[in-house]
């Protein structure tokens, strides 16, 4: 999801400079808050690995997860602004437990006047920003051709279905729910409608009752939907039909399986052309938008039929105002997909949505080559007012987005198809496993796109180019009121949400990749984590263990200091002198870690002739001591020495990083 974070660079630099001035020390000051025993204490993991989640961070031999397959048939009524219809769920119990009841998510209930989300600090809606939520008309269990009503209880945005007999392990139950709801207006945030010059745009998400996850960590995961914490969903196959007025285009997750019924012959030809084109092909032009001939009929309704396999969710956009274009996506192994964009006249422009499909295509190709192959036949970029929201196979981006902002939001939102759509983490509890990981992969996608056209993306999610990325997190980790990254997603105050959920985890992975493990070891371990947990449900420890095993490194000191605490780093050089022993020249340096977080670091030696040499000191430098003296080999007398010459570490005080050699 997109978060605006204006001015992060300036604030970070001011705070960092103020911090440095406040903490200025004398050259021989060895005062330190560092405790090696705490940083490197053994037994970081409170639990051993087990048959379900192995000690190496991979799914265990007895790992299981339940599955939910959905058949949905709804009508979008543009007069009453309602969605109405049925959802049939084939719920497969792969757990070892007999389930006496089932839990479902009713996210539309978050818009009711008495919803818990109304009392969520700082996020309360206006008095006119409410709907009546889901209206559940019937809930039944279907056996063969017989449907029998079943008892259910609704509590806020959850529904418990109370079964007459338990759902046994390795068994399937067919649940059918008839429902309707009023679509929220522009206050919907993730699901809404809005006017454009050629008609309303409907962005439809969280639009049917969905199964809660039953897993081996908590049983039924029934956290209420409050808004900040997003989703946790099981995988399944989706077969859905959406009936709309004849003049509307529907852009939905998955593949359109009845194009001959809802598209014109010209559009079918153009769509087939796009499947074989690296250049964007116009399927429905701006001129077509107001031409009734751009629809196969000119009265009544049309039903659009989509299917999507092995996914967590589906969403769609619908409008008669859509311009529509598409291009082929080239995937590793000769595989293909299709990138498409739909947008109104207001979004047309050479520096605007005319390039949206290009941005989408290139992002998918990069993420597929670098991390994991995109698994779905279609990806859609839809312009509306959700302004940056992700669902499997479709993203909702801003109507007015242009240039770099449109590229960044497109790459970020489609990147969510890797985290958490492919790697199915619980973003309602652990937002950093969703937004943080995705922000991390965005960084390198920006570097790669069109020879760095919109690079670098380093210092905050949507405010690049404004400062040193390592300095950006310092104000947050120095703030005594800041929460830790492991805080529940909904419990993080808005002030800290971007730094803690997006930026700190992303920058932490940059540190691991570029300063601690190195690119090759990090990439190998991270790809292994993605592959092992694709379409499964990892917990935080699974990620930590997987990275340690894959990279061959005990990183408990890093998880402890960066994820479970806001520990700071301040490495200071307090002495440096040229020495000679047995005819061999050396540079004897003394450094102190003044704060709680140990870090490996690079020192740069500058010789009197202006040449330079670098030496990397591993994190084991701090294994026993706060103050360390080492002698580095040199070829001639050194003139000065600098710690962390690239300013890559989040060092609180860069004023003590350089010293003239005695």
C-alpha positions as CSV (number, residue, x, y, z in Angstrom):
1,X,0.0,0.0,0.0
2,X,1.2,3.5,-0.8
3,X,2.1,5.9,2.1
4,X,2.9,9.5,1.6
5,X,5.8,10.6,3.7
6,X,6.6,14.2,2.8
7,X,9.8,15.8,4.0
8,X,11.4,12.7,5.5
9,X,14.8,13.5,4.0
10,X,15.0,17.1,5.5
11,X,13.8,16.0,8.9
12,X,16.2,13.1,9.0
13,X,19.2,15.2,8.1
14,X,18.3,17.9,10.6
15,X,17.8,15.4,13.4
16,X,21.0,13.6,12.5
17,X,23.0,16.8,12.6
18,X,21.4,17.8,15.9
19,X,22.2,14.4,17.3
20,X,25.8,14.6,16.2
21,X,26.3,18.0,17.8
22,X,24.6,16.9,21.0
23,X,26.8,13.8,21.2
24,X,30.1,15.4,20.2
25,X,33.0,13.8,22.2
26,X,36.6,14.3,22.9
27,X,39.1,12.1,20.9
28,X,39.8,9.8,23.9
29,X,36.3,9.4,25.1
30,X,35.5,5.7,25.6
31,X,32.1,6.2,27.3
32,X,29.8,3.5,25.9
33,X,26.3,2.0,26.3
34,X,27.4,-1.1,24.5
35,X,27.1,-4.5,26.2
36,X,28.6,-7.4,24.2
37,X,27.0,-10.0,26.4
38,X,23.6,-8.6,25.6
39,X,24.2,-8.2,21.9
40,X,25.6,-11.7,21.4
41,X,23.6,-13.6,24.0
42,X,22.9,-17.1,22.8
43,X,19.4,-18.7,22.7
44,X,17.8,-15.9,20.6
45,X,15.0,-18.3,19.5
46,X,12.6,-19.0,22.4
47,X,11.3,-22.2,20.6
48,X,13.1,-25.0,18.8
49,X,12.2,-25.9,15.3
50,X,9.4,-28.5,14.9
51,X,7.8,-30.8,12.4
52,X,5.8,-27.9,11.0
53,X,8.3,-25.1,11.0
54,X,11.8,-26.5,10.7
55,X,14.9,-25.1,12.6
56,X,16.4,-24.2,9.2
57,X,13.5,-21.8,8.5
58,X,11.8,-24.0,5.9
59,X,8.3,-25.7,6.1
60,X,8.7,-28.9,8.1
61,X,7.8,-32.4,6.9
62,X,4.4,-32.1,8.6
63,X,3.6,-28.6,7.5
64,X,0.0,-28.1,6.6
65,X,-2.4,-25.3,5.6
66,X,-6.0,-25.2,4.8
67,X,-7.4,-24.1,1.5
68,X,-10.5,-22.2,0.3
69,X,-11.8,-22.3,-3.3
70,X,-14.4,-19.6,-4.2
71,X,-17.2,-19.5,-6.8
72,X,-18.7,-16.0,-6.8
73,X,-21.6,-14.6,-8.8
74,X,-22.5,-10.9,-8.2
75,X,-24.2,-7.9,-9.8
76,X,-22.9,-4.4,-9.7
77,X,-25.9,-2.1,-9.6
78,X,-24.8,1.4,-10.6
79,X,-28.1,3.0,-9.6
80,X,-28.2,1.8,-6.0
81,X,-24.3,1.6,-5.7
82,X,-24.6,-2.0,-4.5
83,X,-22.9,-5.4,-4.9
84,X,-25.3,-8.3,-4.5
85,X,-25.0,-12.1,-5.1
86,X,-23.6,-15.3,-3.7
87,X,-20.3,-16.8,-2.8
88,X,-19.8,-20.5,-2.5
89,X,-16.7,-21.6,-0.6
90,X,-15.2,-25.1,-0.7
91,X,-13.2,-25.1,2.5
92,X,-10.6,-27.9,2.8
93,X,-9.5,-28.8,6.3
94,X,-5.9,-30.0,6.0
95,X,-5.3,-29.5,9.7
96,X,-5.0,-32.4,12.2
97,X,-8.0,-30.9,14.0
98,X,-11.7,-31.4,13.8
99,X,-13.3,-27.9,13.4
100,X,-16.6,-27.4,15.2
101,X,-17.0,-23.9,13.7
102,X,-15.6,-21.7,11.0
103,X,-14.6,-18.0,11.0
104,X,-14.9,-15.6,8.1
105,X,-13.8,-12.0,7.5
106,X,-16.5,-9.4,6.7
107,X,-14.3,-6.5,5.8
108,X,-17.2,-4.3,4.6
109,X,-18.4,-4.1,8.2
110,X,-15.5,-1.8,8.9
111,X,-17.7,1.0,7.4
112,X,-20.6,0.5,9.9
113,X,-21.2,3.2,12.5
114,X,-20.5,0.9,15.4
115,X,-17.4,-0.8,13.9
116,X,-14.4,-1.2,16.1
117,X,-12.3,0.6,13.5
118,X,-14.2,3.8,14.3
119,X,-12.4,3.8,17.6
120,X,-9.0,3.2,16.1
121,X,-6.9,6.1,17.3
122,X,-6.3,8.7,14.6
123,X,-8.2,6.9,11.9
124,X,-11.9,7.5,12.8
125,X,-14.1,8.3,9.8
126,X,-16.3,11.4,9.4
127,X,-20.0,11.2,10.4
128,X,-21.1,10.8,6.8
129,X,-18.4,8.1,6.0
130,X,-20.4,5.0,6.8
131,X,-22.4,2.2,5.2
132,X,-24.5,-0.6,6.7
133,X,-21.8,-3.1,5.9
134,X,-22.6,-6.6,4.7
135,X,-26.2,-7.7,4.7
136,X,-26.1,-11.4,5.1
137,X,-29.3,-12.9,3.6
138,X,-28.6,-16.6,4.1
139,X,-25.8,-18.9,5.2
140,X,-26.1,-22.6,4.3
141,X,-24.0,-25.8,4.1
142,X,-24.5,-27.5,0.7
143,X,-24.4,-31.3,0.5
144,X,-24.9,-32.6,-3.0
145,X,-27.9,-30.6,-4.3
146,X,-29.3,-29.9,-0.8
147,X,-28.6,-26.6,1.0
148,X,-29.4,-26.4,4.7
149,X,-29.3,-23.2,6.7
150,X,-26.7,-23.1,9.4
151,X,-26.4,-20.9,12.5
152,X,-24.0,-18.0,12.4
153,X,-23.0,-15.1,14.6
154,X,-21.5,-11.8,13.4
155,X,-19.2,-9.8,15.6
156,X,-17.8,-6.6,14.1
157,X,-15.9,-7.7,10.9
158,X,-16.0,-11.4,11.6
159,X,-18.6,-14.1,11.3
160,X,-18.6,-17.4,13.1
161,X,-20.5,-20.3,11.4
162,X,-21.5,-22.9,13.9
163,X,-21.6,-26.3,12.4
164,X,-24.0,-29.0,13.4
165,X,-21.2,-31.6,13.2
166,X,-17.5,-30.9,13.1
167,X,-15.5,-30.6,9.9
168,X,-13.1,-33.6,10.2
169,X,-9.5,-33.5,9.2
170,X,-8.9,-34.1,5.5
171,X,-12.6,-33.2,4.8
172,X,-14.3,-30.6,2.7
173,X,-17.3,-28.4,3.4
174,X,-19.3,-26.3,0.9
175,X,-20.5,-23.1,2.4
176,X,-22.9,-20.8,0.5
177,X,-23.6,-17.2,1.5
178,X,-26.1,-14.9,-0.1
179,X,-25.3,-11.2,0.6
180,X,-25.3,-7.6,-0.5
181,X,-23.7,-4.4,0.5
182,X,-23.5,-0.7,-0.4
183,X,-20.2,0.3,-2.0
184,X,-18.5,3.1,0.0
185,X,-17.9,6.4,-1.7
186,X,-14.5,8.2,-1.8
187,X,-14.1,7.4,1.9
188,X,-13.7,3.7,1.1
189,X,-9.9,4.0,0.9
190,X,-9.4,0.5,-0.6
191,X,-12.9,0.0,-2.2
192,X,-14.8,3.0,-3.6
193,X,-16.3,4.8,-6.5
194,X,-15.5,8.3,-8.0
195,X,-16.8,10.5,-10.8
196,X,-14.7,11.2,-14.0
197,X,-15.8,13.1,-17.1
198,X,-16.9,10.0,-18.9
199,X,-18.5,8.1,-16.0
200,X,-17.8,6.7,-12.5
201,X,-14.9,4.4,-11.7
202,X,-15.6,1.6,-9.3
203,X,-12.7,0.0,-7.4
204,X,-14.1,-3.2,-5.8
205,X,-12.1,-5.0,-3.2
206,X,-12.8,-7.0,0.0
207,X,-16.2,-7.6,-1.8
208,X,-17.2,-11.0,-0.5
209,X,-17.0,-12.9,2.8
210,X,-13.6,-14.6,3.0
211,X,-12.3,-17.4,5.2
212,X,-10.1,-16.5,8.1
213,X,-6.8,-18.5,8.3
214,X,-6.7,-21.5,10.6
215,X,-3.0,-22.3,11.1
216,X,-0.5,-24.1,13.3
217,X,0.5,-20.9,15.1
218,X,-2.7,-19.6,16.5
219,X,-5.6,-21.8,15.4
220,X,-8.2,-19.4,14.0
221,X,-6.6,-16.0,13.3
222,X,-9.5,-13.6,13.9
223,X,-7.9,-10.2,14.4
224,X,-10.5,-7.6,13.4
225,X,-10.0,-5.5,10.3
226,X,-9.1,-2.0,11.6
227,X,-7.5,-0.5,8.5
228,X,-3.7,-0.3,9.0
229,X,-3.1,-4.0,9.4
230,X,-4.0,-5.5,6.1
231,X,-4.7,-9.1,5.3
232,X,-4.0,-12.8,6.1
233,X,-5.6,-15.2,3.7
234,X,-5.5,-18.8,2.6
235,X,-4.9,-19.9,-1.0
236,X,-7.4,-21.3,-3.4
237,X,-8.9,-21.2,-6.9
238,X,-11.3,-18.4,-7.8
239,X,-14.1,-18.6,-10.4
240,X,-16.1,-15.4,-10.4
241,X,-18.7,-13.6,-12.5
242,X,-19.5,-9.9,-12.4
243,X,-22.6,-8.6,-14.1
244,X,-22.5,-4.9,-15.0
245,X,-24.3,-2.5,-17.3
246,X,-23.5,-3.1,-21.0
247,X,-21.3,0.0,-21.5
248,X,-18.8,-0.8,-18.7
249,X,-15.4,-2.5,-18.9
250,X,-14.4,-4.8,-16.1
251,X,-10.7,-5.3,-15.2
252,X,-10.4,-8.2,-12.8
253,X,-7.7,-10.4,-11.2
254,X,-6.9,-13.5,-13.2
255,X,-7.9,-14.3,-16.7
256,X,-11.0,-13.3,-18.6
257,X,-12.5,-16.5,-19.8
258,X,-15.4,-15.2,-21.9
259,X,-13.8,-12.4,-24.0
260,X,-15.9,-13.2,-27.0
261,X,-19.0,-12.3,-25.0
262,X,-17.9,-9.0,-23.6
263,X,-15.4,-7.6,-26.2
264,X,-15.8,-6.5,-29.8
265,X,-14.0,-8.3,-32.6
266,X,-11.6,-5.3,-33.0
267,X,-10.7,-5.5,-29.3
268,X,-10.1,-9.3,-29.4
269,X,-7.8,-8.7,-32.4
270,X,-5.9,-6.0,-30.5
271,X,-5.7,-8.1,-27.3
272,X,-4.1,-11.0,-29.3
273,X,-1.7,-8.5,-30.8
274,X,-0.7,-7.2,-27.3
275,X,0.0,-10.8,-26.2
276,X,2.9,-10.8,-28.7
277,X,4.1,-7.3,-28.4
278,X,6.7,-5.7,-26.2
279,X,5.3,-2.3,-27.1
280,X,2.1,-1.1,-25.6
281,X,-1.0,-1.8,-27.8
282,X,-4.2,0.2,-27.4
283,X,-7.2,-2.1,-26.8
284,X,-9.7,0.7,-26.3
285,X,-8.6,4.2,-27.2
286,X,-9.7,7.5,-25.8
287,X,-11.9,8.0,-28.9
288,X,-13.5,4.6,-28.3
289,X,-14.6,5.5,-24.7
290,X,-17.5,7.6,-25.9
291,X,-18.3,5.4,-28.9
292,X,-21.1,2.9,-28.3
293,X,-19.6,0.7,-31.0
294,X,-16.7,-0.1,-28.6
295,X,-19.1,-2.5,-26.8
296,X,-20.5,-5.6,-28.3
297,X,-24.1,-4.7,-27.3
298,X,-25.8,-1.4,-26.5
299,X,-28.4,-2.3,-23.9
300,X,-29.0,-4.4,-20.8
301,X,-26.1,-6.0,-19.0
302,X,-23.0,-8.1,-19.7
303,X,-21.5,-10.7,-17.4
304,X,-17.7,-10.8,-17.2
305,X,-16.2,-14.2,-16.2
306,X,-12.8,-14.5,-14.6
307,X,-10.7,-17.3,-13.2
308,X,-7.6,-17.2,-11.1
309,X,-5.7,-20.2,-9.7
310,X,-3.8,-20.6,-6.4
311,X,-4.3,-17.1,-5.1
312,X,-5.2,-15.4,-1.9
313,X,-7.8,-13.0,-3.2
314,X,-9.3,-11.3,-6.2
315,X,-10.4,-7.7,-6.9
316,X,-11.7,-5.7,-9.9
317,X,-12.3,-2.3,-11.3
318,X,-15.3,-1.4,-13.5
319,X,-16.1,1.7,-15.5
320,X,-17.4,2.9,-18.9
321,X,-14.6,5.6,-18.7
322,X,-11.7,3.2,-19.2
323,X,-9.0,3.6,-21.8
324,X,-7.4,0.2,-22.0
325,X,-3.9,-0.8,-23.3
326,X,-1.7,-3.9,-22.9
327,X,1.7,-5.5,-23.6
328,X,3.4,-8.8,-23.3
329,X,5.4,-9.7,-20.2
330,X,8.5,-11.9,-20.8
331,X,9.2,-14.2,-18.0
332,X,12.1,-16.6,-17.3
333,X,12.0,-20.0,-19.0
334,X,10.1,-18.6,-22.0
335,X,6.9,-18.1,-20.0
336,X,4.6,-15.1,-20.9
337,X,2.1,-13.0,-19.1
338,X,0.1,-9.9,-20.0
339,X,0.4,-6.4,-18.5
340,X,-2.7,-4.2,-18.9
341,X,-3.7,-0.7,-17.8
342,X,-7.2,0.8,-17.6
343,X,-7.6,4.6,-16.9
344,X,-9.9,7.5,-17.6
345,X,-9.3,10.5,-20.0
346,X,-8.0,12.5,-17.1
347,X,-5.0,10.2,-16.8
348,X,-4.0,10.2,-20.4
349,X,-0.6,11.8,-21.1
350,X,2.8,11.0,-22.4
351,X,4.3,11.5,-18.9
352,X,1.3,10.0,-17.2
353,X,-0.7,6.8,-17.7
354,X,0.4,6.3,-21.3
355,X,3.5,4.7,-19.7
356,X,1.6,2.7,-17.0
357,X,1.8,-0.6,-18.8
358,X,5.5,-0.1,-19.6
359,X,6.1,0.5,-15.9
360,X,4.0,-2.6,-14.9
361,X,5.6,-4.8,-17.5
362,X,9.2,-3.9,-16.6
363,X,8.6,-4.3,-12.9
364,X,7.2,-7.8,-13.3
365,X,10.0,-8.8,-15.6
366,X,12.6,-7.5,-13.1
367,X,11.0,-9.1,-10.0
368,X,10.6,-12.4,-11.9
369,X,14.2,-12.5,-13.0
370,X,15.6,-11.5,-9.7
371,X,13.4,-13.3,-7.1
372,X,10.6,-15.5,-8.3
373,X,8.7,-15.9,-11.5
374,X,5.3,-14.1,-11.7
375,X,2.7,-16.9,-11.5
376,X,-0.4,-15.3,-13.0
377,X,-1.5,-14.9,-16.6
378,X,-2.4,-11.2,-16.3
379,X,-1.4,-8.2,-14.3
380,X,-3.5,-5.0,-14.3
381,X,-2.8,-1.4,-13.3
382,X,-6.0,0.4,-12.6
383,X,-6.4,4.2,-12.2
384,X,-8.7,5.4,-9.4
385,X,-8.7,7.1,-6.1
386,X,-7.5,4.2,-3.9
387,X,-4.2,5.8,-4.8
388,X,-1.9,2.8,-4.2
389,X,-3.4,-0.5,-3.1
390,X,-2.5,-4.1,-4.1
391,X,-4.4,-7.3,-4.7
392,X,-3.3,-10.4,-6.6
393,X,-3.0,-9.6,-10.2
394,X,-4.3,-6.1,-10.0
395,X,-3.2,-2.8,-8.4
396,X,-5.2,0.4,-7.8
397,X,-3.1,3.4,-8.4
398,X,-3.8,7.2,-8.6
399,X,-5.6,8.9,-11.4
400,X,-3.3,11.9,-11.2
401,X,0.0,10.0,-10.8
402,X,2.6,10.9,-13.3
403,X,6.3,10.4,-14.1
404,X,8.4,9.1,-11.3
405,X,5.5,8.9,-8.9
406,X,3.5,6.7,-11.2
407,X,6.6,4.5,-11.8
408,X,7.3,4.1,-8.1
409,X,3.7,3.4,-7.1
410,X,3.3,0.9,-9.9
411,X,6.5,-1.0,-9.0
412,X,5.6,-0.9,-5.3
413,X,2.1,-2.1,-5.6
414,X,2.8,-4.9,-8.2
415,X,5.8,-5.8,-6.0
416,X,3.2,-6.8,-3.4
417,X,2.4,-9.8,-5.6
418,X,5.7,-11.2,-4.2
419,X,5.1,-10.0,-0.6
420,X,2.6,-11.0,0.6
421,X,0.7,-12.5,-2.3
422,X,3.2,-15.2,-3.2
423,X,5.0,-15.4,0.1
424,X,1.8,-15.4,2.2
425,X,2.8,-13.7,5.4
426,X,0.4,-12.4,8.0
427,X,0.4,-8.7,7.2
428,X,-2.3,-8.0,9.8
429,X,0.2,-8.9,12.5
430,X,3.6,-8.4,10.9
431,X,3.3,-5.4,8.5
432,X,7.0,-5.3,8.0
433,X,7.0,-8.7,6.3
434,X,4.7,-7.1,3.7
435,X,5.6,-3.4,3.2
436,X,9.2,-3.7,4.4
437,X,10.2,-6.5,2.1
438,X,8.4,-5.0,-0.8
439,X,10.0,-1.6,-0.3
440,X,13.3,-3.4,-0.2
441,X,12.9,-5.0,-3.6
442,X,11.6,-1.7,-5.0
443,X,15.0,-0.1,-4.5
444,X,16.8,-2.4,-6.9
445,X,13.9,-2.4,-9.4
446,X,14.3,1.4,-9.6
447,X,18.0,1.1,-10.3
448,X,17.3,-1.4,-13.1
449,X,14.4,0.4,-14.9
450,X,15.4,2.1,-18.1
451,X,19.1,2.5,-17.0
452,X,18.0,4.2,-13.8
453,X,15.5,6.7,-15.2
454,X,13.9,7.0,-11.8
455,X,16.8,6.0,-9.6
456,X,17.8,6.1,-6.8
457,X,14.9,5.1,-4.6
458,X,16.8,5.1,-1.3
459,X,15.5,7.5,1.3
460,X,11.9,6.8,2.1
461,X,9.3,5.2,0.0
462,X,8.2,8.1,-2.2
463,X,10.7,10.8,-1.5
464,X,14.0,9.8,-3.3
465,X,17.1,11.8,-3.8
466,X,16.9,14.0,-0.7
467,X,19.6,12.7,1.5
468,X,21.8,9.9,2.8
469,X,19.6,6.7,3.2
470,X,21.4,5.6,6.4
471,X,20.6,8.9,8.1
472,X,16.9,8.6,7.4
473,X,16.2,6.1,10.1
474,X,18.2,7.8,12.8
475,X,15.5,10.1,14.1
476,X,13.2,7.1,14.6
477,X,15.6,4.8,16.3
478,X,16.8,7.7,18.5
479,X,13.2,8.5,19.5
480,X,12.4,7.0,22.9
481,X,8.7,7.0,22.1
482,X,9.1,5.0,18.8
483,X,7.7,1.5,18.8
484,X,9.8,-1.4,17.8
485,X,9.3,-3.1,14.4
486,X,7.7,-6.2,16.0
487,X,4.8,-4.1,17.3
488,X,1.4,-5.3,16.0
489,X,0.6,-3.5,12.7
490,X,-2.5,-1.7,14.0
491,X,-0.7,-0.7,17.2
492,X,1.9,1.5,15.4
493,X,1.0,5.2,15.6
494,X,0.6,6.9,12.2
495,X,3.7,9.0,12.9
496,X,5.8,5.9,13.0
497,X,4.1,3.7,10.5
498,X,6.2,4.6,7.5
499,X,9.5,4.5,9.3
500,X,8.8,1.2,11.1
501,X,6.7,-0.7,8.7
502,X,8.2,0.4,5.4
503,X,11.6,2.0,5.8
504,X,13.4,0.4,8.7
505,X,12.8,-3.2,7.6
506,X,13.7,-2.3,4.0
507,X,16.9,-0.5,5.0
508,X,17.7,-3.4,7.4
509,X,17.7,-5.8,4.4
510,X,19.9,-3.3,2.5
511,X,22.3,-3.5,5.4
512,X,22.3,-7.3,5.4
513,X,22.8,-7.4,1.6
514,X,25.4,-4.6,1.2
515,X,27.2,-4.4,4.6
516,X,26.8,-7.7,6.5
517,X,26.4,-10.7,4.2
518,X,27.3,-9.4,0.8
519,X,25.1,-9.5,-2.3
520,X,25.7,-13.1,-3.4
521,X,25.1,-14.7,0.0
522,X,22.1,-12.5,0.7
523,X,20.5,-13.1,-2.7
524,X,20.9,-16.8,-2.5
525,X,19.4,-17.0,1.0
526,X,16.6,-14.6,0.2
527,X,15.6,-16.5,-3.0
528,X,15.6,-19.7,-1.0
529,X,13.3,-18.2,1.5
530,X,10.9,-17.0,-1.2
531,X,10.9,-20.4,-3.0
532,X,10.4,-22.4,0.2
533,X,7.6,-20.3,1.4
534,X,5.9,-19.5,-1.9
535,X,2.1,-19.9,-1.4
536,X,2.6,-20.8,2.2
537,X,2.5,-19.0,5.6
538,X,5.9,-18.1,7.1
539,X,6.2,-16.6,10.6
540,X,9.0,-14.1,11.5
541,X,11.2,-16.8,13.0
542,X,11.0,-18.7,9.7
543,X,12.4,-15.7,7.9
544,X,15.2,-15.2,10.5
545,X,16.1,-18.9,10.5
546,X,16.0,-19.2,6.7
547,X,18.3,-16.3,6.2
548,X,20.8,-17.6,8.8
549,X,20.8,-21.1,7.3
550,X,20.9,-20.0,3.7
551,X,23.7,-17.4,4.3
552,X,25.6,-19.5,6.9
553,X,25.7,-16.7,9.4
554,X,24.4,-16.3,13.0
555,X,22.4,-13.0,12.7
556,X,20.7,-13.1,16.1
557,X,22.5,-10.0,17.1
558,X,21.0,-8.2,14.1
559,X,17.4,-9.5,14.6
560,X,17.7,-8.6,18.3
561,X,19.0,-5.1,17.8
562,X,17.1,-4.1,14.6
563,X,13.8,-5.9,14.7
564,X,13.1,-6.4,18.5
565,X,14.7,-3.2,19.6
566,X,15.6,0.2,18.3
567,X,19.3,-0.1,19.2
568,X,21.6,2.5,17.7
569,X,25.2,2.4,16.4
570,X,27.9,5.0,17.1
571,X,31.3,3.8,16.1
572,X,34.0,6.3,17.0
573,X,37.7,6.3,16.3
574,X,39.6,7.7,19.3
575,X,43.2,7.0,18.4
576,X,45.3,6.3,15.3
577,X,49.1,6.1,15.0
578,X,51.7,4.8,12.5
579,X,53.8,2.0,14.0
580,X,56.6,-0.2,12.8
581,X,57.4,-3.7,14.1
582,X,60.2,-5.8,12.8
583,X,60.4,-3.6,9.7
584,X,56.7,-4.0,8.9
585,X,54.6,-0.9,8.7
586,X,51.3,-0.8,10.4
587,X,48.5,1.6,11.5
588,X,47.4,1.0,15.1
589,X,43.8,2.2,15.6
590,X,41.5,2.3,18.6
591,X,37.7,2.4,18.1
592,X,34.8,2.3,20.5
593,X,31.2,1.3,19.9
594,X,29.3,3.9,22.0
595,X,25.8,2.5,21.5
596,X,24.0,-0.8,21.9
597,X,24.1,-2.1,18.3
598,X,27.2,-3.8,17.0
599,X,27.9,-3.5,13.3
600,X,30.7,-4.6,11.0
601,X,32.4,-1.6,9.5
602,X,34.8,-0.5,6.8
603,X,37.8,1.8,7.5
604,X,39.5,3.8,4.8
605,X,43.1,4.7,5.2
606,X,44.4,7.8,3.4
607,X,48.1,7.9,2.7
608,X,50.2,11.1,2.6
609,X,50.3,10.8,-1.2
610,X,46.5,11.0,-1.5
611,X,46.0,7.3,-2.3
612,X,43.6,5.2,-0.3
613,X,43.1,1.7,1.0
614,X,40.1,0.0,2.7
615,X,39.8,-2.7,5.3
616,X,36.6,-4.5,6.4
617,X,36.2,-5.4,10.1
618,X,33.6,-8.0,10.8
619,X,30.9,-7.9,13.5
620,X,33.1,-10.3,15.6
621,X,35.2,-7.2,16.3
622,X,32.7,-6.4,19.0
623,X,32.1,-9.9,20.4
624,X,34.0,-9.3,23.6
625,X,34.8,-5.6,23.9
626,X,33.4,-2.1,23.8
627,X,36.8,-0.6,22.9
628,X,39.0,-2.4,20.3
629,X,42.6,-1.8,19.3
630,X,43.8,-3.4,16.1
631,X,46.8,-2.9,13.9
632,X,46.2,-2.8,10.2
633,X,48.9,-3.5,7.6
634,X,49.9,-0.4,5.5
635,X,52.4,0.1,2.7
636,X,53.5,3.6,3.9
637,X,52.7,6.1,6.6
638,X,49.0,6.9,6.8
639,X,47.7,10.5,7.0
640,X,44.2,10.0,8.2
641,X,41.6,7.2,8.8
642,X,37.8,7.3,8.3
643,X,35.2,4.8,9.6
644,X,32.4,4.0,7.3
645,X,33.6,6.2,4.4
646,X,30.5,5.7,2.3
647,X,28.2,6.6,5.2
648,X,26.4,3.3,4.7
649,X,25.7,2.6,8.4
650,X,23.1,4.4,10.5
651,X,25.8,6.0,12.6
652,X,24.5,8.5,15.2
653,X,27.6,10.7,15.1
654,X,29.6,11.0,11.9
655,X,31.7,13.7,13.6
656,X,33.8,11.1,15.3
657,X,34.4,8.9,12.3
658,X,37.6,10.6,11.0
659,X,40.9,11.2,12.7
660,X,44.3,12.5,11.7
661,X,47.0,9.9,12.2
662,X,49.6,10.7,14.8
